Every structure is written in C-alpha cells, then in structure tokens.
C-alpha cells in the first residue's frame, strides 16, 4: 500500500469538489459492478471515493464500466488523483486505451 500527504489548501479544494459533485447524494453502489445502466463495459477499473462527515463516512464504489455515472463524479475522481499526484505510483496512464474491454448498449437492438 502506498501513502502520501497533501496540504490543507488541496484538502479545501477537494472538499469543494465533493460538494460540487453532490457526493453525499450519490448511492454508494449505484455505479458499481451491479450497474443497471444501458451502456456497460467489462474489464474496467473501479474507483472508490470516501469522505468522513460528522463522524460518518460516505463511500462510493464507481465501476468505470458503468456508463451512467454523472460527469461530476469523474471530475471529482480526477481532482483526487491530481491532488495526491497519483502518477507517482502509477506512471502516466492518461493515454492508455481500453484494451481487453467489451462494451454494449442494452437500449439498442443487436444486429
């Protein structure tokens, strides 16, 4: 497990991002592997974001194969990655493609 630290200004900015994303109203499993959206993909990573508020924690399990997550959730996850400098552990993956994935849209008839 890797650990790091961020400054208080970065924490304040992230708290603002959590508010912008309306994070506390997002169902903890709405975009998990139990996704009920019409567009889905297999073999995608997940992101788990969690914030403690008033002694309680709200945690969202976001499976990237679920196609109906709000844009604000993706933006929050990117802000977290940027704040913690995730590339120090992962390297630059910004140009990695979805190799090995299979996507489908259940709202469209198959040919």
C-alpha positions as CSV (number, residue, x, y, z in Angstrom):
1,X,0.0,0.0,0.0
2,X,1.3,3.4,-0.9
3,X,0.6,6.6,1.2
4,X,1.2,10.3,0.7
5,X,0.2,13.6,2.1
6,X,-1.4,16.7,0.7
7,X,-1.6,20.3,2.1
8,X,-4.5,22.0,3.7
9,X,-5.3,24.1,0.6
10,X,-5.5,20.9,-1.5
11,X,-7.9,19.4,1.1
12,X,-10.1,22.5,1.0
13,X,-10.2,22.3,-2.8
14,X,-11.2,18.6,-2.7
15,X,-13.9,19.3,-0.1
16,X,-15.3,21.9,-2.6
17,X,-15.2,19.3,-5.4
18,X,-17.1,16.8,-3.2
19,X,-19.8,19.4,-2.7
20,X,-19.9,20.3,-6.4
21,X,-20.3,16.6,-7.3
22,X,-23.2,16.4,-4.7
23,X,-21.3,13.4,-3.5
24,X,-23.4,12.7,-0.4
25,X,-26.4,12.2,-2.5
26,X,-24.8,9.5,-4.7
27,X,-25.8,6.0,-3.9
28,X,-22.9,4.0,-2.5
29,X,-23.3,1.2,-5.1
30,X,-25.2,3.0,-7.9
31,X,-22.3,2.8,-10.3
32,X,-20.7,-0.5,-9.0
33,X,-20.5,-3.8,-10.9
34,X,-24.2,-4.1,-10.2
35,X,-24.8,-1.2,-12.7
36,X,-28.3,-1.0,-14.2
37,X,-27.4,1.5,-16.9
38,X,-28.0,0.7,-20.6
39,X,-24.3,1.3,-21.6
40,X,-21.9,-1.0,-19.9
41,X,-18.3,-2.4,-20.4
42,X,-16.4,-5.3,-19.0
43,X,-12.9,-5.5,-17.5
44,X,-12.8,-1.8,-16.4
45,X,-11.2,-0.5,-13.2
46,X,-13.1,0.9,-10.2
47,X,-12.5,4.0,-8.1
48,X,-13.6,4.1,-4.5
49,X,-14.0,7.6,-3.0
50,X,-14.9,8.2,0.6
51,X,-15.3,11.3,2.8
52,X,-15.9,11.4,6.6
53,X,-18.7,13.9,7.5
54,X,-19.8,14.5,11.1
55,X,-18.4,11.1,12.4
56,X,-19.9,9.1,9.5
57,X,-18.3,8.1,6.2
58,X,-19.9,8.2,2.8
59,X,-18.2,5.9,0.3
60,X,-19.0,5.5,-3.4
61,X,-17.8,2.4,-5.4
62,X,-17.6,3.6,-9.0
63,X,-17.0,0.9,-11.6
64,X,-15.8,2.6,-14.8
65,X,-17.7,0.1,-16.9
66,X,-21.0,1.7,-15.8
67,X,-21.9,4.2,-18.4
68,X,-24.4,6.4,-16.5
69,X,-22.2,7.9,-13.7
70,X,-22.5,11.7,-13.5
71,X,-19.7,13.7,-15.1
72,X,-19.2,15.4,-11.7
73,X,-18.2,12.1,-10.2
74,X,-15.5,11.6,-12.9
75,X,-14.3,15.1,-12.3
76,X,-14.1,14.5,-8.6
77,X,-12.0,11.4,-9.1
78,X,-9.7,13.2,-11.4
79,X,-9.3,16.0,-8.9
80,X,-8.4,13.5,-6.2
81,X,-5.8,11.8,-8.5
82,X,-4.3,15.2,-9.3
83,X,-4.2,16.3,-5.6
84,X,-2.4,13.2,-4.5
85,X,-0.2,13.1,-7.6
86,X,-1.3,9.6,-8.4
87,X,1.2,9.3,-11.2
88,X,4.0,8.9,-8.6
89,X,2.6,5.4,-8.1
90,X,1.0,4.6,-11.5
91,X,3.1,6.4,-14.0
92,X,1.4,8.4,-16.8
93,X,-1.7,6.3,-17.8
94,X,-3.5,9.2,-19.5
95,X,-3.1,7.7,-23.0
96,X,-3.9,4.1,-22.0
97,X,-6.7,2.6,-24.1
98,X,-9.4,0.3,-23.0
99,X,-7.6,-2.9,-24.2
100,X,-9.5,-6.1,-23.3
101,X,-12.8,-4.4,-22.8
102,X,-16.2,-5.2,-24.2
103,X,-18.9,-2.6,-24.3
104,X,-22.6,-2.9,-25.1
105,X,-25.7,-0.7,-25.1
106,X,-28.7,-2.7,-24.0
107,X,-31.0,0.1,-25.2
108,X,-30.1,-0.5,-28.8
109,X,-31.1,-3.7,-30.7
110,X,-28.3,-6.0,-31.5
111,X,-27.6,-6.9,-35.1
